[in-house]
Amino acid sequence: MYPFIRYASTIAHAALQVKKGNTLALKETSEIRFRCRLSDIDNFLEMNNGRVFTLYDLGRMDFAVRTGLASSY
């Protein structure tokens, strides 16, 4: 299953942070936390490499929204 719910919640949380005034400059660091779910684990009981990169992309999306790189105007 693709992490659509995590993607939507990450964007919503980042948009709320921007609305509160918690924006980031380009040189600042954005940090988000996730827990490893059962659907993230492969047959060897470790997180799948593809899922790790997907979670990295969610972090990049949070950074893009909070810095204004993903603004549509």
ChimeraX attribute file (.defattr): number of C-alpha atoms within 10 A of each C-alpha:
attribute: neighborCount
match mode: 1-to-1
recipient: residues
	/A:1	5
	/A:2	10
	/A:3	13
	/A:4	9
	/A:5	8
	/A:6	13
	/A:7	18
	/A:8	12
	/A:9	12
	/A:10	18
	/A:11	19
	/A:12	14
	/A:13	16
	/A:14	23
	/A:15	17
	/A:16	13
	/A:17	16
	/A:18	16
	/A:19	11
	/A:20	9
	/A:21	10
	/A:22	12
	/A:23	18
	/A:24	17
	/A:25	11
	/A:26	13
	/A:27	7
	/A:28	9
	/A:29	8
	/A:30	18
	/A:31	8
	/A:32	14
	/A:33	6
	/A:34	7
	/A:35	6
	/A:36	11
	/A:37	8
	/A:38	10
	/A:39	12
	/A:40	18
	/A:41	14
	/A:42	12
	/A:43	7
	/A:44	7
	/A:45	9
	/A:46	11
	/A:47	16
	/A:48	15
	/A:49	11
	/A:50	10
	/A:51	17
	/A:52	13
	/A:53	11
	/A:54	15
	/A:55	17
	/A:56	13
	/A:57	13
	/A:58	20
	/A:59	18
	/A:60	15
	/A:61	19
	/A:62	23
	/A:63	24
	/A:64	18
	/A:65	21
	/A:66	26
	/A:67	20
	/A:68	15
	/A:69	11
	/A:70	12
	/A:71	9
	/A:72	5
	/A:73	4
